[in-house]
Amino acid sequence: MITKIYNKIGWLLGAALLTINCSLFTACDSELDIEKHGNLGSMDTYYTTDDNVNSATASLYLELRSLYFNWYFTKNCLSDDVWSGGGGRGDNAEMEKLNEYTFDADNGMIQSLYSGLYSVIYKANLIIDKVEGETPVMKRAINEAKVFRAWAHFELVTLWGTSPVVDHLLDPSEYRQGNSTPEEHWTLIESDLKTAIESGTLPSKSSANDEETGIRVTKEVAQALLGKAYLFEGKYSEAASMLDNVINSGKYALFTADTYDMQFHAKYNNNCESMFELQKRNDSEQQWNQFDMVFLMQGWRTSVLNYSGQAANVIATGTYGFMNPRKSLYEAFVAREGANGYRLNKTMMTYEQLVDFGVSVQPGQNVYGNEGYFFWKNQSLKEDCVMDFSAFQGLQYINLKMMRYAEVLLLAAEAQFKANNTGKALDYINQIRSRAQETPLASVTMDDIKAEKRLELCNEAVRFQDLVRWGDAQNAMANQGKEIPSFTTNGVQWNFKNETYGFKDRNKLLPIPLKEIELNPNMSKNEGW
């Protein structure tokens, strides 16, 4: 029954296309209330069987998977970890604007992420409001949907702050919702996650190595998300207690079965460190159902590189060169670990290391948005591919990671530190450092926690929201976008400049998308937009 949910995704893809463009103010109910073939029934009767409820739950997971690209790239572009990169200036103008802080309220990626989060909420509300009956399948589905709804509202409140709270299927008279307060968001997030945790319907893994149960939301995932929410709210004791529930469960552990970097590859999908991953399948008959551009975008820019030796044998070429590490990130690693740090060298390569591996810049070419550093942790390998399609490398079956246990330990370290439990904070940070093969700390500071979190979770879509809530964003990114580099074998060139750039006060919240403001007279802009 656990794996059955993913076998329905192909069948649901057509139905998902009907709702993929549904946003907060669209009559989504009417789009789905259509005559069905066979015995599926109407929208009001569809959710009365276990099979149909499982199908609806699969559709909810699929909705999140379709959102992952915009969620991942928008948040990473906004951080100080990466250059947007690509093939050259303007290769993806929307990502460049995010990365350089020249974007406005009509940015396409911001709009797509915003509407996509409400599509997740809509799919969750369908289950919560429409499922009838008391079977275990139905009860579990409702509480899984509450976790998804809480997750989406967490992203909305931490990114936009004043976006509408939607806790039910909207009637036509309710489509033009006004702004909500952060407090209203946090109230719903806490309520949904507490209800799901206390329901007794969400399973727990049998052990850290239980790969099957963890392909869906578990009780501990809900606890981790609630602990994270408490931390962002400044409820440090509550956060510490909730996150300790996950740690003390023994159901998750830091990955040590292979080298540090291998946890990011298909061979170790659903490993002991995975809290929540969106599933992919190594199924050649359904390979195009697995297609996405997450790893195609991030792999090194094949068109300007030569590959030989070991690199030619193992690297999945045909990738686009977005999300290149900044020199400042490399220097942050060196400051904590030295240039020979184990975790550093499993996370990124210098150009000299790249050449030793068998990759070099072609004569006369340059690598746009690059200072001579190349991520390794997100580089797809030939063994990760359902099919090694070097012309368009989008057929990996690497699961899409939403949260790792390392993040739970780092959240818990911060919560314990803020709650004046420095002994536990030190223990959790040293668990991270020990896995990184670094000497344990004798004492811990907030700066230690911030530094370890940046290194451990770099380019994993958490940094931007951390910088904002810590009050560090303006200092860290004041000059971001002033100049943009290109790397050549003769060194780094800074050929592109902006007159306006950098994180400003208004960037503490993203703009409510212009489309929403224009269509809804009840919505107000965020301050400064």
N, C-alpha and C positions, 0 to 999 in steps of 0.2 A: 504493500500500500504506500510506503514512503516514496519509493522510486516511481510509482505509477503517475504521480503528478507531472513529471517531466516528459512522459511519453505522450501527453496530451498537447504539448506545446505546438507541434506542427499543425494539428487540427484547429487550434485556437488562433493561429496566425491571421487567418482571414478575418475572424471576428475582431481581433485586436486592431486591425487596420480601420475598422469602423469607428473606433474610439480614440485612436492615437492622437487625433487633433482636437479632441474634446478638452476644453479648458474650463475654468471656473464659471464662465458666463455663457456657456453653450448648452443647449438643451440636449444633453447627452442621453437622457432617458428616451426621448423620442427617436433617437438614432438607433437604439437597440430594440425598441418596441416594434419589431417587424415580424411578418409572418415567417415562421421557420419551416424548413423541410423536415420530413420525418416526424418523430414524436417528441421534439424538444420542448414544445409548449410555448406559452407566452412568457414575457419577462416576469410577470407576477407569479407564475407557477414553476418557473425553471429551477428555482433554488430549493426544491422540495425533495430531491434525491441525493444520496451520497455521491453518486457518480457525477452529477451535474455540479455539485458543490466542489468536488475535487477539480473539475474543469475550470470553474471560476477562480479557484485558488491558483491553479497553474497560470491562468491569464494574468493574475496579479503579479506573480513572479516574473512573467514575461514582460510586463509593463515596466518593471524596475530594470530589467536587463536592457530594454530599448532606451531607457533614460541614461544608462551608465556613461555613455560617451560624453554627453554634455555635462553631466555631474562631475566626471573625473577631470576633463580638460578645462572646464571653466574654473574650478577651484584651484587646480595646479597653476594655471596661467596667472591667477591673481596673487600667487605666492612669490617669495623671493628665492625659491629653490631653482627655478628654471628660466631659460630663454624659450620663447615660443618656437623659434626655429622654422624648419621647413626648407623648401627648395630655393627660396629667395624672397626678397621684399615683396609683400603682398600675396604670398602664397596662400595664406589664410588671414585675411585682414581683420576678421572679427577676433581671432585669438591674439593677434598682435596688439589690438586696441586694449584688450583685457590685460595683457602682460605689461603694457607700457603706460597704463592708466590714462589712455586717451579716449576711452569708450564713453558713450552717453546712454540715454534711456532706450534707444532703439537698437542696441546691440543684439544681434540675432541669437547668440549663444545664451545670453541672459534671458531673453524671451523664451527660448526653447526649454531651458532648465525650469523656469518659473511655471510654464504651462504643463511641462512634463510632471512636475511634482503634484500638481492638481489632478493630473490623469491618474497617478498612483492613488491619490486620496479618493478619487471617484471610484476606481475599481475596488478599493477597500470598503468604501461606504456601500457599494452594491451588496457585498457579502454581509456586512454588519447589519444592514437594514432589511435585506431581502431573504436571508436564509431562515427557513422555518424548520422546526423540529429539534429534537434533543439527542440526536445520535452523537457518538464520540467524534465522528468526522465533522459534523456540523459545528459542534462546540469548538473543536480545534481550529477550524477555518475562521470562525468569527474572531478568535483571539489572535491568530496569526495576522488577520487583517488589521486589528487594532495596533499591533506592533508596526506594521507598514505605515499606517496612518500617523502614528506618533513619529516615526522616522522622518516622514515627509514634512511634518510640521516643525520638527527640529531643524531641518535644513532651511525651511522658510523663515523661521524666527531668527536664526543665527546669521542668515544672509540678508534678508530683507526687513526683518523686524516688525513691520506693520502690515504685512500681507493678511488677507482674511483667513480666519479660522473657519473650517468647514467640517462640521461633525455629524453631518447627515446628508442624504440625497436632497438636493435642492429642488423645490417647486419653482415653476416659471417666475413667480412673483419674487423669488429670492436670488435670482441670477446676478443682479447688480449689487453685490455685497460691498459694504464699505470697509475701511481699514479696521483691523483688530489691533489690540495692544499686545506687547510681548507677554504680559501677565496672562492674557487669555490663551495664548499659545502654550505657555508652560503648564497651565492648569490642565489643558486637554492632554498634553504629552504625558504628564505624570499620571493622570487618571487612566489613560489607555494602557500604559505600560504596567501600572499596578494591577489593574484588572486582569491583564493577560498573565502576569506572573502568578497571581493568587488563584487563577481559575482552575489549576490542576490539569489543564488540557494540553499544555505545551510539554513535549518530552524533554528529557535530559539525555545526553550521550551516556552510553554504558561505561565508557572510559575515554581517555584522551585520544586513543587510536580508533575510536568508532567512527568510521568514515561515512556510514550510511545515514545515521540519525541526523548528523550535522548538515546534510544538504538542505534542510529546511530550518526555519526559525526554531530555536530551542528556548527553554526557560532562561538559560544563562545568557543567551543573546539579548533577551528582553531586559534582564538585570543589568547587563553591560550598558545598554542604551539608556536605561534609567539613571545609572550611576553617572554616565556622561552628561545627561541633562542636568542632574543635581549640581555637578561641578560647574557647568556653564552658568547656572543660576547663582552660584556662590554658596550653595548649601553643602559645605565641605564635610561635615560629619555624616550627613545622609549619604553623600557620594561615597565616602570611604567605606561605610558599612555595606552599601549595595555592591560595590565593586569587589569587596572582600568575599561576598557570597560566591562570586564567580571564581575567584582565586582559590578559595577553600574547597570548592566542589571537587577539585582534582580532575575535572573533565577536559581541561585544556592545558597545554604546556608549550614552552618555547621549542621550536623545531631544532633538532640536533641530529636527525637521522642521516644527514648528508651535509654538504657545505652550506653555509648561510644562504647563498643565492639560489639554491635549488628549490627552496620553498616557493619561489615565484614561477615555477614551471609546471607543465601539465603532469609530469611524472608524480608530483606530490600534491595534486588537487585534493582538497579536503583533508589536509594533514592535521596533526595535533594542534597546530597554532591557529588554524582557521576558525574564526568565530562565525563568519557569515561570508559565503561565496556564492555568486550567481553561476549556475552550472552550465558547462559546455559538454559536448559529447564527441568522442572519437568514433564517428559513424560516417563512413565514406558515402553511404547512400543518402544521408541527410546533411551533407557537408555545408551546403549553402544556407541551411537553417542555422548553422553555427557562425555564419559570417558576421564579422564586425571589424571596425577599423581601429580599435584601441591599440593593438600591437603593431599594425601596419603603420600607423602614424608615428609611433615612438621609436621604432627601429632606426638604426643609423641611416643617413641619407645615401642609399646605395648608388644613385646616379653619379655621384662625384667621388666615389671610393673604389679602390681596387682591393680584391679579396684573394688571398692565397694561403697555402699551408693549412694550419689547423682551422683558421677562420672560415675558409672556403668549404671545409668539410662539415662544420657544425652550425654556422649562422644561417638563419632564414633570410636571404636577401630579397630585395624588392620592397624596401620600406622607405619612409618619407622624411625622417630626421627631425621630427618635432620633439619638444620637451628635452632640451639639452641642459645638463647641469651648469650652474653658474660657478665661476671661480670662487666666489664667496662661500658657496657650499663646500667645495673641495677644501678650502682653507679652514672652515669650521671643523671638518673631519680631522685635518692634520693637527689642529690645535688640541684636540682631545685624544688622538690616537697615534699621531706621527704619520709620516708619509707611507710607512709600511704596515699601517693598521689593517688587521684582518677584515673587519667589516667594511672599511673604506675600499679595499681592493676587491671585495665581492659586490660592491655597490656601483663603482664607476672606474673608468680608466683614464689616465692621461694619454695624450697623443703618442708619447714614447711607448707606453705599454700597448697601445693599439697596434703600433707598427710591429712590435715584438710578436704580437698575436697573429699578424698576417694581414692587417688592414692599413691602407695608406691613402692619402688624398691624391687624386689624379693630378698630373702636371697641368698647371694653369687653372685649376678649379679651386673653389673656396667652399667652406661649410658655413652656411648662413646661420646666424643666431647661435654662435658657438665660440667659446674661448679656449678651445683645445682640450675639453673634457667630454667624456662620452659615458652615458649611463650603461651599466651592465645588467642591473637587476631587472630591467624591463625589456631587455633584448630577447626576442623570441628565437628559439633554436629550431633546426629542422625537425628534431624529435617532438616538438610541440605542435606540429602541423597535422591536421587531418589530411591535407594534401599540400605538398611543398610547391606553392604556386608563386614562383618568383616574379611574375609580371605584376602581381597584385596580392601581396602577402596578407590576406585577411581570413585565412582558414585555420587559425590556431584553435586548439581546444583547451587552452589555459583558462581556468575559471576566473571570473572577474571578482576581485577581492573588495569587499566592503569594510571588513574589520578583521584585524589580527589580535591574537592574545597579547602580543607585545604592546599594543595600544591600551589594552585593559590594565596592564601592569604600570604603564606610564601615567594613565589617568589616576590610578589608585595611588601612585607615589605622590602626585600633586595634591590629591584630596587629603591624604594622610599628613603631608607636610603642612598644608593650610589648617588642618585640624590639630596641629601641634603634636602629632604622633611621628616624630622624626625617625624613630627607630624603624618603623614599618616602611616609611618612605625610603630610607636608606637600603633596606632589604630589597625592595622592589627595583630600585635603580640598579643595584648591584647584580640582580638576576639578569637584567638587560646587558650590563657591561660584561658579565662573565660569559654569556653566550657570544658576545662580540670579541672575546679573548682579550679583554682589557682588565687591568688591575682593579680590584674592588676599591671603592672610595671609603675613607675612614669616617667621613661626615658628609652631609648633603645640604646643598643650598637650592633655592628656587632656580638660580642660574644653571645649576647642574641638571635639574629636571628639564628645563627648557632646551638645553644643549643636547641632551640625550634623546629627547623626543624629536628634535629636528633631524638628527642623524639617522635614527632608527626608522623613522616614518617619512623620510624625504620622498617627494613626488608620489605620495599616497593620499592626496586630497584632504589633509587635515591642517596643514600649516597656516593657511590664510585665516581661518576662523580662530585659531590659537593666537596669532599675532594681534588680531583685533581685540579679543577679549582680555589679553594681557596688557593692552595699551602700548604695544611695541610696534604696531604696523607703520605709523608715520615715520618713526626713526629708521626702521629697517628698509622702508621702500620709498623714502623721500625723493630719491633721484632715479627711481626705476623708470626706464624708458627714455632717459635723457640721450643716451647713445646706445646703439645696437651693434654688436660685433659680427665679424665674419672671420673664420679661421682659415689661414693658408699655411703652407709649409714654411713661409717666410715670417710667420707670426700672426698676431691678431690685428685686424684692421677695423677701424670704427668709422664706417662710411655713412651711417644713417643716424640722423638726429631728429629730435622733436623739440618744438618751442615750448609746448606744454607737456607735462609728464608728472609722474610720481603720485603717491598716495596722499590724498587730502582729507580733511575732516569729513567731507561728505561720503567718502569711500568706506566709512565704518559700516554703512548699509549700502547695499546695491540699490539702484533705482527701480522703483516699480515700473515694469515695462511700459513704454510709450503707448503701445497698442491697448493695454488695459486702461490707462488713463483716458485715452481718447474715446473708448467705447463705454466707459462706466463713469457717469458724473458723480457717483458716490465715493469714488476713490480719490485720495489725495496723494501727491508726490511725497517721497521721503525728503527730509531736509537737505537743501543744497542742490537738489535735482530739478 
